């Protein structure tokens, strides 16, 4: 199984690596549970990241420190419900290939059920409001594109996996904004430098403070579940579920630095399970070397034969394996009076939300607004 570190060349796991990782896991409660885990965990792992899954499921491998979290989660999922989570960042122009981001999870869910595992739940988190604030993007533009993506994903998933998905949006909250600043301030100078060095130029950040806040946002969303979420489409995640994230290749860098926000050594505690898809350019942002916008595809205004980046071609090829272009346009077509239009998140829950100006938000985390422009 390939393990990807900071570079492009993967490292293949050996049997000794796996045995060493298994030795770090806590023992099961009793002999019956031990037998269940030993019998069923290999099936779960094969469906998630086995050789066949990588060949046909648009999956690449694991992040550098992802072996133990995946083994632990796969063992716990033998008895507990399993959630496959995909998180989208902010975008002022959502590309068409953003719809392909959920497909590795859809295929993974099918393999798990075929292997006899209970059907997993797909959780889609659209963190546009949070990511847009961190990166200083236009709030109306991000909101409009998040609204479009929400409705398209809801229609696509109801067509592909009816009843086993939930699309969530992040809720703006003064508590979350304050928590981001508090989390960044817990980093020692050495760890701050390590985060900035690893994530330089990634995630749309321009300044070091943006980079640190964006990394902290990953911790709050993925590892601490402290960002309030609103269910926009589908059904809620089951109680006491275990989570496996499925993210693009760039997420391996964020997965690694999330360890630096834990108390004590970087190796203690840390992030949960992550499986890396083959999306080499974040699929919720337009590729610099040419891309097709979701809105222009639906409107039929995209120029045929326009040059696109090679990463875009690969992602679109995956999308067309699920639905041909005309069928996809029919499935996700959005009438103007769509009854599932997304609620304006600024007013979704008045107990958690406040009408804050940009100056207020930047002041809470102690970052000058000018520094993030």
N, C-alpha and C positions, 0 to 999 in steps of 0.2 A: 504494500500500500504506500503511495507517495505521501511524503510529509514535506511541506513547503516552508522554508524559512524566509529570510529577507531577500535572498537572491531568486533567480529564475529556475535553477536546477533543483529538482526534488531529491529527497533522500528516501530510499526505500526501507520500510520497516523490516526488521529481521524477527525471527521467532524469539530470540533472546530479548529484543526490545519489548515485545508484547508480554512475555513472561514477567519481565521486570516491572512493567506498568501494572499488570494484574496484581502483583505482590503488594502494591501500595494501596489497593482498595480495601475497605473495611469488610470484615467477614459477614456473611448472611446471618439472619436471626436464628435459623435452625436448619436441620438437615433437609427438610422438604423444600425450603426456599433455595438452598444451595443446589439441589438437584434441578429445580426449575430453571434457575439462572444458567447453570452449566449446559443444560439441554437447549434452551431457547435463545440465549444471548448470541450464539454464533449465527442463527438464522436472522435475527434482527440486524446484526452487523453486516451480514452479506447483503441484505436488502437495502441497507443504508449506503454502504460505501464499498461493497465487494467489486470484484473485477467486472462482472456483468453490469453492475450499476454504473460503473465508470465508463464502460463502452457505450451504453445506450442512454444514460441518464444525464449527460452533460455535466458530469462531476469530475473534479480534478484530484482531490485528496484532502488532507487535513493540514491545519496550521501547525507551526513548530511545536507548540505545547498543547496540542489538541488530542493526543492519544488517550491519556488518562481520563479527561472529562468525557470523551465519547464512550469509553469502556464502562465508566461508572453509570452514565445515563442509560446506555443500552441495557445494563443489568437491572437498573431500577424500573425501566419500562416494561420488563417482563410482567410486572404486577400492576404498575401504575399507568394511567393514561399517558399517551405521548402526544406532544405538540411539535409540529414542524413550523418554525418561525422564520419569516422573511421580513426584513426591515428596509424601507425605502427612505432615503434622505430627501432633502429639499431640491426643487428644480423650478426654474422659471420657464422652461420649455421641456416638457416630458417627451422623450423619444418613444417611437412606436415599440422599439425592442424592450421597453420597460415591462411590457406584458409577458415577455419570455422569462422574466426573473422568477416567476412562480412555478414554471414548468418542471424544473428539477424536483421540487417538493411534490408536485402532483404525481410525477412518475414514481417517486420514492414511496408515496402513500399507496400506490397501486401494488408495488412490489411487496410492501409489508403485509397488506391484506392477502396477497397471493401466497405468502409464506405462512399464513395462518395467524398472524398478529391482528389484534383488534384495530379497526380503522383509526389512524391518527387524525388529529385535528390540525388544519392549516391556519396559522395565525399570521395575518398580514398587518404590519404596523407601518403606517404612513407618518413619518416624523417630519413632515414638511414644515409645520409651524415652528418646531423646535430648531431644526437645522437651518431654516431660513433666518431665524433670529440670530443664531450664532454667526452665520456667515454674512450677515448684513444684506440679505437679498430683499427685493421688493415684496412686501407682504401681500398686496393684491395679486401680483403675478403668481406667487407661490400658492396662494389660496385657490386661485382659479385652476391651476394645473393639478393641484392635489384633488380638487373636486372632480375634474375630468378623470383622473386616474382611479379614484375611488369607484366611480360609476362603471368604468370599463372593467376593472378587476372584479367587481361584484357580478357583472353579467357573465364575464368569462368563467369565473370559478363556479357560478351556479350552473353553467353549461357543462363544465368538466368534472366537478366534484360536488354535486348538490348535497347540501346539509352538513358538510364537514369542514366548513371554513368560517372565518370571521375576519372582516377588514376593520381595523381600528385606526383612529387618528389620535395624535398626541394633543393634550389640552394645555393651552398656555396657563401658566401658574406662577405666581410670585414665589411660591415655595421651591419650585423646580429651578427657577432662575437663581435664587439664593443658594440652592444646593450645588449648582454647578460651580459657582464661585468658591464655596466652602471646600468643595472637593479639590479644585485646583490648588487652593492654598495649603492643603495637606501635603503636597508633594515637596520633597526636599529639593534643593537646587540641582543635585545630581540627577534626580528622577525627572524633574522638569526638562533638563537638557536632553535626557534620553528620549522622552516623549517627542520633543520637538525634532530631534535628529531623525527618528524613525519615521515620523509622519510628515516630514517636510514636503510640501507641494501636493499633499493628498487631502481628499475630502473637501476641496474647494476653499480651504483656508488660505488667507493671504499673510496674516501676521502670526507671530508666535502665540499671542494670547488667544487668537481664534483657534489655532491648532490645539491648545490645551483645553479650551472649552469644548471643542468638538470631541476630543478624546473622552473628556468627562461625561459628555452626553451619552456616549456609547456605554459607559459604565452604568449610568442610571437606567438606561433603557434595557440593556441586556442582563446585567448582573444583579441589580438591586430592585428592579421593577418598581421604582419610586416615581416614575413619570405617569401622571393620570392619563388614562386612555378612554376614549369614547367608542363604543361599538357602532359602526356605520353601516355595515352590511353583514349578513350571515348570522351566525350563532356564537355565543361566548365560549371561551376555552373551558374545558372541564376542570373541576376542582382537583387539587393535589397532582397536577400533571407534571411530567418531566419534559424539558424543552431541549430541542436540538435546533440550532440556528443553521440556516443555509444562506451563505453569502458569496459575493463575488471574490475574485482572487485578491483584490485590494483589502478585503476584510482581515486577511491574515496579519497585516501590520497593526490594525486596531486591536485584534485579539491579543497580540503580544503585549502591547503597551497597557492594556487594561490590567495586566498583572501588577503594574507599577503603582496602581491606586489602592492596592490591598495593604493592610497593616503588616508590618514585619517584612521578611525577605520577599522578593518578587515572586519566588516560587511557591509561597504559602497561599492557600486559598486560590483566588483568581477566577478567571472566566470559565463559563460552562462549555458545553459541546458545540463545535462549529464544523460543518462540512463545507468545503469550498467548491462552488460551481465553476464552470469554465468561462464565466463572464469576466473578461479581462479589463474592460472599461466599465465603471459603475453604470448599470443599465438605466438609472433614473436621470442621467445627465447626458446631454448631447455630445457625441464624440467630436473632437476638434477637427478630425480629418474627413468629416462628412457624415451626416446622419439624416434620419427621416423623423419628423415630429409626429407624435400620436394625433394631434389635432389636425394637421394637414393631411394625414392618411385618411382620417375619417371624413374630412371635407372633400377628399379627392383632388387636392391642390398640389400634392407632391409631384415634382417633375420626374417622369419616367426616365430611367437610365442615368440619373444624376449620380456622380461618383460618391461612394460611401467608404468609410474606413473598413479594413478587413475584419476587425472585431465586430462591427455592425453586421456585416454579411453573415458571420458565424451565428450571431444571436438571432438574426431574422430567419436563417435556415432552420434553427430550432423552433422558432415560432410557427413557421409554415409546416413543420411536421405535425403540429397539433391541429392547425386549421389553415386551410388555403386562404390567400388574401381576401377574396370576395366573401368567403364564408365567415372569416373573422370580422370583416366590416359589418356583415349582417348581424352577427351575434352581439357585438358591442355597440351597434348603432344607438345613438343617444337622442331621442326626441327632445324638443325644447321644453316640453312640460313633463319631464321625467319625474315620476312620483318618488324616486329614491334619491333625489338631490341631497347632497351632504349638508348637514346642519352647519351653520357658521360656528366654528369651534370657539370663537371668542365669547359666545354667550351660551355654551353648552351646559355649563354647571356654575351658577353664580357663587357657589360656596368655594370653588377652587379657582375662580377666574376673577381678574380685576382689569379694569380699563386703565392700562398703563401706557404712558408715552415712551418712545424709544429712550429718552434721557433717563426716565425712571428705571427701565430695565437694565441699562448699562450701569447705572449708579448702584444698583443692588449688588452686582458682582464685582464692583470696584474697578471696572475697566472703562477708561474714557471712551466715549462714543467715537471720537475722531480716530482713535487707534485702530478701529475695526472698519474704517472706510477705505 
